[in-house]
Amino acid sequence: MASRRRLRPWKDVTHDGLQTVHVVPVNDLRAHRERGTSCWCDPKLERLDRGVLVTHNSMDGRELIEKFGLM
């Protein structure tokens, strides 16, 4: 099954010189904030060696299908 997310490697550098990378649902019902780490979808934040991975949640819940195989 093809993923319905896209990786957006912004050159969004934080105050401590780290990079922020966003994983955003494709064609979601509402736009996501792809700068910084805050968004309406309450994204999951993971600290990496050279930055932060911000994984956004979809408005339509498609990540539940990807995670649990729900239809």
HELIX and SHEET records of a PDB file:
HELIX    1   1 ARG A   62  PHE A   68  1                                   7    
SHEET    1   A 4 ARG A   5  VAL A  13  0                                        
SHEET    2   A 4 GLN A  19  PRO A  25 -1                                        
SHEET    3   A 4 GLY A  51  THR A  55  1                                        
SHEET    4   A 4 LYS A  44  LEU A  48 -1                                        
END                                                                             
